[in-house]
């Protein structure tokens, strides 16, 4: 299994859409994406990449395995 690497927010959204998420929708301070009953809050990195540690936490919250994530490329 390959290590996670930092990712641009745009690529994060594209991969989440490929995995069945809808959105992003406007929220309070952050946008969010939906899949069935899962609501995933998207970070706002202000033009910088999302770190591998934060990406790992997002995948865990969304219930996405590393294998699913890699296949969504």
N, CA, C and O atoms as a Maestro MAE file, in Angstrom:
{
 s_m_m2io_version
 :::
 2.0.0
}

f_m_ct {
 s_m_title
 :::
 protein
 m_atom[292] {
  # First column is atom index #
  i_m_mmod_type
  r_m_x_coord
  r_m_y_coord
  r_m_z_coord
  i_m_residue_number
  s_m_chain_name
  s_m_pdb_residue_name
  s_m_pdb_atom_name
  i_m_atomic_number
  :::
  1 25 0.839 -1.164 0.000 1 A "UNK " " N  " 7
  2 3 0.000 0.000 0.000 1 A "UNK " " CA " 6
  3 2 0.896 1.242 0.000 1 A "UNK " " C  " 6
  4 15 1.810 1.362 0.816 1 A "UNK " " O  " 8
  5 25 0.623 2.147 -0.911 2 A "UNK " " N  " 7
  6 3 1.423 3.359 -1.028 2 A "UNK " " CA " 6
  7 2 1.074 4.343 0.087 2 A "UNK " " C  " 6
  8 15 -0.052 4.373 0.584 2 A "UNK " " O  " 8
  9 25 2.057 5.137 0.461 3 A "UNK " " N  " 7
  10 3 1.814 6.173 1.467 3 A "UNK " " CA " 6
  11 2 0.958 7.267 0.861 3 A "UNK " " C  " 6
  12 15 1.022 7.529 -0.340 3 A "UNK " " O  " 8
  13 25 0.174 7.892 1.686 4 A "UNK " " N  " 7
  14 3 -0.590 9.045 1.233 4 A "UNK " " CA " 6
  15 2 0.361 10.218 1.071 4 A "UNK " " C  " 6
  16 15 1.338 10.347 1.809 4 A "UNK " " O  " 8
  17 25 0.071 11.062 0.112 5 A "UNK " " N  " 7
  18 3 0.887 12.249 -0.086 5 A "UNK " " CA " 6
  19 2 -0.034 13.468 -0.081 5 A "UNK " " C  " 6
  20 15 -1.242 13.324 -0.270 5 A "UNK " " O  " 8
  21 25 0.515 14.663 0.131 6 A "UNK " " N  " 7
  22 3 -0.315 15.870 0.110 6 A "UNK " " CA " 6
  23 2 -1.072 15.971 -1.211 6 A "UNK " " C  " 6
  24 15 -0.602 15.510 -2.252 6 A "UNK " " O  " 8
  25 25 -2.251 16.581 -1.147 7 A "UNK " " N  " 7
  26 3 -3.115 16.639 -2.318 7 A "UNK " " CA " 6
  27 2 -3.755 18.020 -2.409 7 A "UNK " " C  " 6
  28 15 -4.063 18.637 -1.390 7 A "UNK " " O  " 8
  29 25 -3.952 18.497 -3.627 8 A "UNK " " N  " 7
  30 3 -4.634 19.770 -3.839 8 A "UNK " " CA " 6
  31 2 -6.125 19.602 -3.537 8 A "UNK " " C  " 6
  32 15 -6.682 18.523 -3.738 8 A "UNK " " O  " 8
  33 25 -6.757 20.649 -3.062 9 A "UNK " " N  " 7
  34 3 -8.174 20.580 -2.710 9 A "UNK " " CA " 6
  35 2 -9.020 20.179 -3.918 9 A "UNK " " C  " 6
  36 15 -9.955 19.389 -3.787 9 A "UNK " " O  " 8
  37 25 -8.697 20.715 -5.083 10 A "UNK " " N  " 7
  38 3 -9.447 20.399 -6.300 10 A "UNK " " CA " 6
  39 2 -9.396 18.901 -6.606 10 A "UNK " " C  " 6
  40 15 -10.409 18.306 -6.973 10 A "UNK " " O  " 8
  41 25 -8.219 18.294 -6.455 11 A "UNK " " N  " 7
  42 3 -8.088 16.857 -6.701 11 A "UNK " " CA " 6
  43 2 -8.854 16.055 -5.652 11 A "UNK " " C  " 6
  44 15 -9.439 15.021 -5.973 11 A "UNK " " O  " 8
  45 25 -8.856 16.519 -4.404 12 A "UNK " " N  " 7
  46 3 -9.630 15.864 -3.345 12 A "UNK " " CA " 6
  47 2 -11.103 15.816 -3.730 12 A "UNK " " C  " 6
  48 15 -11.738 14.767 -3.623 12 A "UNK " " O  " 8
  49 25 -11.647 16.935 -4.174 13 A "UNK " " N  " 7
  50 3 -13.058 17.001 -4.562 13 A "UNK " " CA " 6
  51 2 -13.330 16.071 -5.740 13 A "UNK " " C  " 6
  52 15 -14.342 15.371 -5.746 13 A "UNK " " O  " 8
  53 25 -12.453 16.051 -6.732 14 A "UNK " " N  " 7
  54 3 -12.642 15.186 -7.896 14 A "UNK " " CA " 6
  55 2 -12.668 13.715 -7.500 14 A "UNK " " C  " 6
  56 15 -13.511 12.956 -7.978 14 A "UNK " " O  " 8
  57 25 -11.756 13.315 -6.637 15 A "UNK " " N  " 7
  58 3 -11.717 11.909 -6.214 15 A "UNK " " CA " 6
  59 2 -12.926 11.547 -5.368 15 A "UNK " " C  " 6
  60 15 -13.468 10.450 -5.503 15 A "UNK " " O  " 8
  61 25 -13.359 12.457 -4.494 16 A "UNK " " N  " 7
  62 3 -14.548 12.178 -3.686 16 A "UNK " " CA " 6
  63 2 -15.779 12.022 -4.578 16 A "UNK " " C  " 6
  64 15 -16.631 11.174 -4.313 16 A "UNK " " O  " 8
  65 25 -15.877 12.831 -5.627 17 A "UNK " " N  " 7
  66 3 -16.991 12.682 -6.572 17 A "UNK " " CA " 6
  67 2 -16.928 11.325 -7.261 17 A "UNK " " C  " 6
  68 15 -17.959 10.687 -7.473 17 A "UNK " " O  " 8
  69 25 -15.726 10.882 -7.612 18 A "UNK " " N  " 7
  70 3 -15.564 9.570 -8.242 18 A "UNK " " CA " 6
  71 2 -15.969 8.446 -7.293 18 A "UNK " " C  " 6
  72 15 -16.335 7.357 -7.737 18 A "UNK " " O  " 8
  73 25 -15.904 8.708 -5.987 19 A "UNK " " N  " 7
  74 3 -16.277 7.713 -4.982 19 A "UNK " " CA " 6
  75 2 -17.740 7.836 -4.554 19 A "UNK " " C  " 6
  76 15 -18.162 7.182 -3.600 19 A "UNK " " O  " 8
  77 25 -18.513 8.669 -5.252 20 A "UNK " " N  " 7
  78 3 -19.946 8.740 -4.997 20 A "UNK " " CA " 6
  79 2 -20.417 9.900 -4.144 20 A "UNK " " C  " 6
  80 15 -21.598 9.965 -3.800 20 A "UNK " " O  " 8
  81 25 -19.536 10.814 -3.794 21 A "UNK " " N  " 7
  82 3 -19.950 11.980 -3.010 21 A "UNK " " CA " 6
  83 2 -20.549 13.031 -3.933 21 A "UNK " " C  " 6
  84 15 -20.175 13.132 -5.101 21 A "UNK " " O  " 8
  85 25 -21.483 13.811 -3.399 22 A "UNK " " N  " 7
  86 3 -22.100 14.914 -4.132 22 A "UNK " " CA " 6
  87 2 -21.676 16.224 -3.491 22 A "UNK " " C  " 6
  88 15 -21.425 16.288 -2.287 22 A "UNK " " O  " 8
  89 25 -21.599 17.252 -4.295 23 A "UNK " " N  " 7
  90 3 -21.229 18.560 -3.759 23 A "UNK " " CA " 6
  91 2 -19.986 19.071 -4.463 23 A "UNK " " C  " 6
  92 15 -19.670 18.610 -5.559 23 A "UNK " " O  " 8
  93 25 -19.296 19.982 -3.880 24 A "UNK " " N  " 7
  94 3 -19.417 20.513 -2.531 24 A "UNK " " CA " 6
  95 2 -20.551 21.528 -2.403 24 A "UNK " " C  " 6
  96 15 -20.868 22.264 -3.338 24 A "UNK " " O  " 8
  97 25 -21.143 21.539 -1.225 25 A "UNK " " N  " 7
  98 3 -22.218 22.454 -0.877 25 A "UNK " " CA " 6
  99 2 -21.700 23.463 0.133 25 A "UNK " " C  " 6
  100 15 -20.788 23.174 0.908 25 A "UNK " " O  " 8
  101 25 -22.295 24.656 0.114 26 A "UNK " " N  " 7
  102 3 -21.907 25.684 1.081 26 A "UNK " " CA " 6
  103 2 -22.405 25.318 2.460 26 A "UNK " " C  " 6
  104 15 -23.551 24.907 2.636 26 A "UNK " " O  " 8
  105 25 -21.532 25.472 3.430 27 A "UNK " " N  " 7
  106 3 -21.902 25.232 4.823 27 A "UNK " " CA " 6
  107 2 -21.706 26.516 5.600 27 A "UNK " " C  " 6
  108 15 -21.751 27.604 5.025 27 A "UNK " " O  " 8
  109 25 -21.493 26.403 6.878 28 A "UNK " " N  " 7
  110 3 -21.229 27.580 7.701 28 A "UNK " " CA " 6
  111 2 -19.893 28.187 7.313 28 A "UNK " " C  " 6
  112 15 -19.837 29.102 6.491 28 A "UNK " " O  " 8
  113 25 -18.830 27.686 7.894 29 A "UNK " " N  " 7
  114 3 -17.495 28.194 7.583 29 A "UNK " " CA " 6
  115 2 -16.797 27.361 6.519 29 A "UNK " " C  " 6
  116 15 -15.874 27.840 5.861 29 A "UNK " " O  " 8
  117 25 -17.230 26.122 6.346 30 A "UNK " " N  " 7
  118 3 -16.585 25.219 5.394 30 A "UNK " " CA " 6
  119 2 -17.629 24.568 4.501 30 A "UNK " " C  " 6
  120 15 -18.775 24.366 4.902 30 A "UNK " " O  " 8
  121 25 -17.211 24.244 3.284 31 A "UNK " " N  " 7
  122 3 -18.075 23.480 2.395 31 A "UNK " " CA " 6
  123 2 -18.093 22.035 2.864 31 A "UNK " " C  " 6
  124 15 -17.240 21.612 3.645 31 A "UNK " " O  " 8
  125 25 -19.085 21.272 2.374 32 A "UNK " " N  " 7
  126 3 -19.167 19.863 2.725 32 A "UNK " " CA " 6
  127 2 -19.635 19.073 1.517 32 A "UNK " " C  " 6
  128 15 -20.175 19.634 0.563 32 A "UNK " " O  " 8
  129 25 -19.419 17.755 1.567 33 A "UNK " " N  " 7
  130 3 -19.875 16.843 0.526 33 A "UNK " " CA " 6
  131 2 -20.682 15.743 1.189 33 A "UNK " " C  " 6
  132 15 -20.453 15.401 2.349 33 A "UNK " " O  " 8
  133 25 -21.640 15.186 0.432 34 A "UNK " " N  " 7
  134 3 -22.544 14.170 0.960 34 A "UNK " " CA " 6
  135 2 -22.460 12.882 0.165 34 A "UNK " " C  " 6
  136 15 -22.288 12.894 -1.053 34 A "UNK " " O  " 8
  137 25 -22.585 11.753 0.888 35 A "UNK " " N  " 7
  138 3 -22.757 10.440 0.268 35 A "UNK " " CA " 6
  139 2 -23.628 9.650 1.225 35 A "UNK " " C  " 6
  140 15 -23.230 9.361 2.353 35 A "UNK " " O  " 8
  141 25 -24.830 9.302 0.760 36 A "UNK " " N  " 7
  142 3 -25.815 8.606 1.590 36 A "UNK " " CA " 6
  143 2 -25.995 9.365 2.898 36 A "UNK " " C  " 6
  144 15 -26.494 10.490 2.880 36 A "UNK " " O  " 8
  145 25 -25.606 8.789 4.033 37 A "UNK " " N  " 7
  146 3 -25.781 9.468 5.321 37 A "UNK " " CA " 6
  147 2 -24.501 10.113 5.821 37 A "UNK " " C  " 6
  148 15 -24.466 10.619 6.943 37 A "UNK " " O  " 8
  149 25 -23.451 10.106 5.016 38 A "UNK " " N  " 7
  150 3 -22.159 10.659 5.422 38 A "UNK " " CA " 6
  151 2 -22.036 12.103 4.958 38 A "UNK " " C  " 6
  152 15 -22.217 12.410 3.780 38 A "UNK " " O  " 8
  153 25 -21.726 12.979 5.898 39 A "UNK " " N  " 7
  154 3 -21.477 14.391 5.590 39 A "UNK " " CA " 6
  155 2 -20.018 14.672 5.927 39 A "UNK " " C  " 6
  156 15 -19.617 14.597 7.088 39 A "UNK " " O  " 8
  157 25 -19.231 14.994 4.915 40 A "UNK " " N  " 7
  158 3 -17.796 15.206 5.085 40 A "UNK " " CA " 6
  159 2 -17.479 16.692 4.932 40 A "UNK " " C  " 6
  160 15 -17.701 17.277 3.872 40 A "UNK " " O  " 8
  161 25 -16.959 17.293 5.997 41 A "UNK " " N  " 7
  162 3 -16.573 18.699 5.979 41 A "UNK " " CA " 6
  163 2 -15.248 18.824 5.233 41 A "UNK " " C  " 6
  164 15 -14.294 18.100 5.520 41 A "UNK " " O  " 8
  165 25 -15.196 19.750 4.270 42 A "UNK " " N  " 7
  166 3 -13.974 19.948 3.486 42 A "UNK " " CA " 6
  167 2 -13.110 21.036 4.104 42 A "UNK " " C  " 6
  168 15 -13.617 22.096 4.470 42 A "UNK " " O  " 8
  169 25 -11.825 20.787 4.223 43 A "UNK " " N  " 7
  170 3 -10.933 21.818 4.750 43 A "UNK " " CA " 6
  171 2 -10.753 22.936 3.732 43 A "UNK " " C  " 6
  172 15 -10.968 22.751 2.534 43 A "UNK " " O  " 8
  173 25 -10.362 24.081 4.230 44 A "UNK " " N  " 7
  174 3 -10.111 25.237 3.380 44 A "UNK " " CA " 6
  175 2 -8.632 25.601 3.511 44 A "UNK " " C  " 6
  176 15 -8.274 26.407 4.370 44 A "UNK " " O  " 8
  177 25 -7.762 25.016 2.668 45 A "UNK " " N  " 7
  178 3 -6.316 25.179 2.855 45 A "UNK " " CA " 6
  179 2 -5.741 26.505 2.359 45 A "UNK " " C  " 6
  180 15 -4.530 26.708 2.446 45 A "UNK " " O  " 8
  181 25 -6.571 27.411 1.843 46 A "UNK " " N  " 7
  182 3 -6.089 28.713 1.365 46 A "UNK " " CA " 6
  183 2 -4.948 28.567 0.367 46 A "UNK " " C  " 6
  184 15 -3.857 29.106 0.555 46 A "UNK " " O  " 8
  185 25 -5.227 27.832 -0.684 47 A "UNK " " N  " 7
  186 3 -4.311 27.655 -1.819 47 A "UNK " " CA " 6
  187 2 -3.105 26.769 -1.535 47 A "UNK " " C  " 6
  188 15 -2.189 26.704 -2.355 47 A "UNK " " O  " 8
  189 25 -3.084 26.095 -0.408 48 A "UNK " " N  " 7
  190 3 -1.987 25.160 -0.166 48 A "UNK " " CA " 6
  191 2 -2.540 23.738 -0.195 48 A "UNK " " C  " 6
  192 15 -3.752 23.536 -0.126 48 A "UNK " " O  " 8
  193 25 -1.653 22.762 -0.297 49 A "UNK " " N  " 7
  194 3 -2.083 21.368 -0.352 49 A "UNK " " CA " 6
  195 2 -2.606 20.895 0.997 49 A "UNK " " C  " 6
  196 15 -2.233 21.420 2.046 49 A "UNK " " O  " 8
  197 25 -3.477 19.895 0.949 50 A "UNK " " N  " 7
  198 3 -3.989 19.248 2.151 50 A "UNK " " CA " 6
  199 2 -2.952 18.205 2.550 50 A "UNK " " C  " 6
  200 15 -2.557 17.373 1.732 50 A "UNK " " O  " 8
  201 25 -2.516 18.248 3.795 51 A "UNK " " N  " 7
  202 3 -1.444 17.359 4.250 51 A "UNK " " CA " 6
  203 2 -1.891 15.900 4.246 51 A "UNK " " C  " 6
  204 15 -3.085 15.602 4.255 51 A "UNK " " O  " 8
  205 25 -0.919 15.007 4.234 52 A "UNK " " N  " 7
  206 3 -1.201 13.571 4.261 52 A "UNK " " CA " 6
  207 2 -1.914 13.186 5.552 52 A "UNK " " C  " 6
  208 15 -2.787 12.319 5.538 52 A "UNK " " O  " 8
  209 25 -1.553 13.820 6.669 53 A "UNK " " N  " 7
  210 3 -2.197 13.512 7.952 53 A "UNK " " CA " 6
  211 2 -3.672 13.905 7.929 53 A "UNK " " C  " 6
  212 15 -4.522 13.140 8.385 53 A "UNK " " O  " 8
  213 25 -3.982 15.092 7.402 54 A "UNK " " N  " 7
  214 3 -5.374 15.533 7.322 54 A "UNK " " CA " 6
  215 2 -6.145 14.667 6.334 54 A "UNK " " C  " 6
  216 15 -7.299 14.321 6.585 54 A "UNK " " O  " 8
  217 25 -5.525 14.316 5.220 55 A "UNK " " N  " 7
  218 3 -6.168 13.441 4.243 55 A "UNK " " CA " 6
  219 2 -6.519 12.099 4.875 55 A "UNK " " C  " 6
  220 15 -7.603 11.567 4.637 55 A "UNK " " O  " 8
  221 25 -5.623 11.557 5.667 56 A "UNK " " N  " 7
  222 3 -5.878 10.289 6.348 56 A "UNK " " CA " 6
  223 2 -7.091 10.399 7.272 56 A "UNK " " C  " 6
  224 15 -7.924 9.493 7.313 56 A "UNK " " O  " 8
  225 25 -7.192 11.498 8.008 57 A "UNK " " N  " 7
  226 3 -8.349 11.704 8.900 57 A "UNK " " CA " 6
  227 2 -9.639 11.849 8.111 57 A "UNK " " C  " 6
  228 15 -10.677 11.328 8.521 57 A "UNK " " O  " 8
  229 25 -9.588 12.554 6.978 58 A "UNK " " N  " 7
  230 3 -10.782 12.717 6.144 58 A "UNK " " CA " 6
  231 2 -11.258 11.372 5.597 58 A "UNK " " C  " 6
  232 15 -12.456 11.089 5.593 58 A "UNK " " O  " 8
  233 25 -10.323 10.549 5.138 59 A "UNK " " N  " 7
  234 3 -10.681 9.234 4.603 59 A "UNK " " CA " 6
  235 2 -11.304 8.362 5.685 59 A "UNK " " C  " 6
  236 15 -12.269 7.643 5.425 59 A "UNK " " O  " 8
  237 25 -10.764 8.422 6.885 60 A "UNK " " N  " 7
  238 3 -11.307 7.639 7.999 60 A "UNK " " CA " 6
  239 2 -12.732 8.111 8.335 60 A "UNK " " C  " 6
  240 15 -13.620 7.287 8.555 60 A "UNK " " O  " 8
  241 25 -12.948 9.427 8.375 61 A "UNK " " N  " 7
  242 3 -14.277 9.974 8.662 61 A "UNK " " CA " 6
  243 2 -15.287 9.572 7.595 61 A "UNK " " C  " 6
  244 15 -16.454 9.324 7.898 61 A "UNK " " O  " 8
  245 25 -14.832 9.507 6.338 62 A "UNK " " N  " 7
  246 3 -15.721 9.185 5.226 62 A "UNK " " CA " 6
  247 2 -15.921 7.687 5.050 62 A "UNK " " C  " 6
  248 15 -16.781 7.266 4.276 62 A "UNK " " O  " 8
  249 25 -15.141 6.878 5.755 63 A "UNK " " N  " 7
  250 3 -15.255 5.429 5.618 63 A "UNK " " CA " 6
  251 2 -14.681 4.913 4.312 63 A "UNK " " C  " 6
  252 15 -15.170 3.928 3.759 63 A "UNK " " O  " 8
  253 25 -13.644 5.576 3.819 64 A "UNK " " N  " 7
  254 3 -13.003 5.203 2.553 64 A "UNK " " CA " 6
  255 2 -11.687 4.500 2.864 64 A "UNK " " C  " 6
  256 15 -10.850 5.032 3.593 64 A "UNK " " O  " 8
  257 25 -11.509 3.307 2.310 65 A "UNK " " N  " 7
  258 3 -10.257 2.579 2.521 65 A "UNK " " CA " 6
  259 2 -9.170 3.145 1.613 65 A "UNK " " C  " 6
  260 15 -9.464 3.834 0.636 65 A "UNK " " O  " 8
  261 25 -7.931 2.854 1.937 66 A "UNK " " N  " 7
  262 3 -6.817 3.314 1.095 66 A "UNK " " CA " 6
  263 2 -6.915 2.717 -0.306 66 A "UNK " " C  " 6
  264 15 -6.590 3.377 -1.293 66 A "UNK " " O  " 8
  265 25 -7.368 1.461 -0.388 67 A "UNK " " N  " 7
  266 3 -7.505 0.803 -1.690 67 A "UNK " " CA " 6
  267 2 -8.545 1.524 -2.549 67 A "UNK " " C  " 6
  268 15 -8.320 1.750 -3.738 67 A "UNK " " O  " 8
  269 25 -9.683 1.884 -1.949 68 A "UNK " " N  " 7
  270 3 -10.709 2.636 -2.679 68 A "UNK " " CA " 6
  271 2 -10.152 3.979 -3.135 68 A "UNK " " C  " 6
  272 15 -10.391 4.407 -4.264 68 A "UNK " " O  " 8
  273 25 -9.405 4.644 -2.250 69 A "UNK " " N  " 7
  274 3 -8.846 5.954 -2.558 69 A "UNK " " CA " 6
  275 2 -7.889 5.873 -3.743 69 A "UNK " " C  " 6
  276 15 -7.952 6.701 -4.652 69 A "UNK " " O  " 8
  277 25 -7.011 4.886 -3.734 70 A "UNK " " N  " 7
  278 3 -6.051 4.733 -4.827 70 A "UNK " " CA " 6
  279 2 -6.753 4.367 -6.136 70 A "UNK " " C  " 6
  280 15 -6.318 4.789 -7.207 70 A "UNK " " O  " 8
  281 25 -7.826 3.593 -6.062 71 A "UNK " " N  " 7
  282 3 -8.562 3.187 -7.263 71 A "UNK " " CA " 6
  283 2 -9.342 4.348 -7.875 71 A "UNK " " C  " 6
  284 15 -9.711 4.284 -9.048 71 A "UNK " " O  " 8
  285 25 -9.598 5.395 -7.114 72 A "UNK " " N  " 7
  286 3 -10.392 6.530 -7.600 72 A "UNK " " CA " 6
  287 2 -9.576 7.510 -8.426 72 A "UNK " " C  " 6
  288 15 -10.091 8.564 -8.800 72 A "UNK " " O  " 8
  289 25 -8.345 7.203 -8.717 73 A "UNK " " N  " 7
  290 3 -7.496 8.115 -9.502 73 A "UNK " " CA " 6
  291 2 -7.991 8.312 -10.885 73 A "UNK " " C  " 6
  292 15 -7.382 9.050 -11.659 73 A "UNK " " O  " 8
  :::
 }
 m_bond[291] {
  # First column is bond index #
  i_m_from
  i_m_to
  i_m_order
  :::
  1 1 2 1
  2 2 3 1
  3 3 4 2
  4 3 5 1
  5 5 6 1
  6 6 7 1
  7 7 8 2
  8 7 9 1
  9 9 10 1
  10 10 11 1
  11 11 12 2
  12 11 13 1
  13 13 14 1
  14 14 15 1
  15 15 16 2
  16 15 17 1
  17 17 18 1
  18 18 19 1
  19 19 20 2
  20 19 21 1
  21 21 22 1
  22 22 23 1
  23 23 24 2
  24 23 25 1
  25 25 26 1
  26 26 27 1
  27 27 28 2
  28 27 29 1
  29 29 30 1
  30 30 31 1
  31 31 32 2
  32 31 33 1
  33 33 34 1
  34 34 35 1
  35 35 36 2
  36 35 37 1
  37 37 38 1
  38 38 39 1
  39 39 40 2
  40 39 41 1
  41 41 42 1
  42 42 43 1
  43 43 44 2
  44 43 45 1
  45 45 46 1
  46 46 47 1
  47 47 48 2
  48 47 49 1
  49 49 50 1
  50 50 51 1
  51 51 52 2
  52 51 53 1
  53 53 54 1
  54 54 55 1
  55 55 56 2
  56 55 57 1
  57 57 58 1
  58 58 59 1
  59 59 60 2
  60 59 61 1
  61 61 62 1
  62 62 63 1
  63 63 64 2
  64 63 65 1
  65 65 66 1
  66 66 67 1
  67 67 68 2
  68 67 69 1
  69 69 70 1
  70 70 71 1
  71 71 72 2
  72 71 73 1
  73 73 74 1
  74 74 75 1
  75 75 76 2
  76 75 77 1
  77 77 78 1
  78 78 79 1
  79 79 80 2
  80 79 81 1
  81 81 82 1
  82 82 83 1
  83 83 84 2
  84 83 85 1
  85 85 86 1
  86 86 87 1
  87 87 88 2
  88 87 89 1
  89 89 90 1
  90 90 91 1
  91 91 92 2
  92 91 93 1
  93 93 94 1
  94 94 95 1
  95 95 96 2
  96 95 97 1
  97 97 98 1
  98 98 99 1
  99 99 100 2
  100 99 101 1
  101 101 102 1
  102 102 103 1
  103 103 104 2
  104 103 105 1
  105 105 106 1
  106 106 107 1
  107 107 108 2
  108 107 109 1
  109 109 110 1
  110 110 111 1
  111 111 112 2
  112 111 113 1
  113 113 114 1
  114 114 115 1
  115 115 116 2
  116 115 117 1
  117 117 118 1
  118 118 119 1
  119 119 120 2
  120 119 121 1
  121 121 122 1
  122 122 123 1
  123 123 124 2
  124 123 125 1
  125 125 126 1
  126 126 127 1
  127 127 128 2
  128 127 129 1
  129 129 130 1
  130 130 131 1
  131 131 132 2
  132 131 133 1
  133 133 134 1
  134 134 135 1
  135 135 136 2
  136 135 137 1
  137 137 138 1
  138 138 139 1
  139 139 140 2
  140 139 141 1
  141 141 142 1
  142 142 143 1
  143 143 144 2
  144 143 145 1
  145 145 146 1
  146 146 147 1
  147 147 148 2
  148 147 149 1
  149 149 150 1
  150 150 151 1
  151 151 152 2
  152 151 153 1
  153 153 154 1
  154 154 155 1
  155 155 156 2
  156 155 157 1
  157 157 158 1
  158 158 159 1
  159 159 160 2
  160 159 161 1
  161 161 162 1
  162 162 163 1
  163 163 164 2
  164 163 165 1
  165 165 166 1
  166 166 167 1
  167 167 168 2
  168 167 169 1
  169 169 170 1
  170 170 171 1
  171 171 172 2
  172 171 173 1
  173 173 174 1
  174 174 175 1
  175 175 176 2
  176 175 177 1
  177 177 178 1
  178 178 179 1
  179 179 180 2
  180 179 181 1
  181 181 182 1
  182 182 183 1
  183 183 184 2
  184 183 185 1
  185 185 186 1
  186 186 187 1
  187 187 188 2
  188 187 189 1
  189 189 190 1
  190 190 191 1
  191 191 192 2
  192 191 193 1
  193 193 194 1
  194 194 195 1
  195 195 196 2
  196 195 197 1
  197 197 198 1
  198 198 199 1
  199 199 200 2
  200 199 201 1
  201 201 202 1
  202 202 203 1
  203 203 204 2
  204 203 205 1
  205 205 206 1
  206 206 207 1
  207 207 208 2
  208 207 209 1
  209 209 210 1
  210 210 211 1
  211 211 212 2
  212 211 213 1
  213 213 214 1
  214 214 215 1
  215 215 216 2
  216 215 217 1
  217 217 218 1
  218 218 219 1
  219 219 220 2
  220 219 221 1
  221 221 222 1
  222 222 223 1
  223 223 224 2
  224 223 225 1
  225 225 226 1
  226 226 227 1
  227 227 228 2
  228 227 229 1
  229 229 230 1
  230 230 231 1
  231 231 232 2
  232 231 233 1
  233 233 234 1
  234 234 235 1
  235 235 236 2
  236 235 237 1
  237 237 238 1
  238 238 239 1
  239 239 240 2
  240 239 241 1
  241 241 242 1
  242 242 243 1
  243 243 244 2
  244 243 245 1
  245 245 246 1
  246 246 247 1
  247 247 248 2
  248 247 249 1
  249 249 250 1
  250 250 251 1
  251 251 252 2
  252 251 253 1
  253 253 254 1
  254 254 255 1
  255 255 256 2
  256 255 257 1
  257 257 258 1
  258 258 259 1
  259 259 260 2
  260 259 261 1
  261 261 262 1
  262 262 263 1
  263 263 264 2
  264 263 265 1
  265 265 266 1
  266 266 267 1
  267 267 268 2
  268 267 269 1
  269 269 270 1
  270 270 271 1
  271 271 272 2
  272 271 273 1
  273 273 274 1
  274 274 275 1
  275 275 276 2
  276 275 277 1
  277 277 278 1
  278 278 279 1
  279 279 280 2
  280 279 281 1
  281 281 282 1
  282 282 283 1
  283 283 284 2
  284 283 285 1
  285 285 286 1
  286 286 287 1
  287 287 288 2
  288 287 289 1
  289 289 290 1
  290 290 291 1
  291 291 292 2
  :::
 }
}
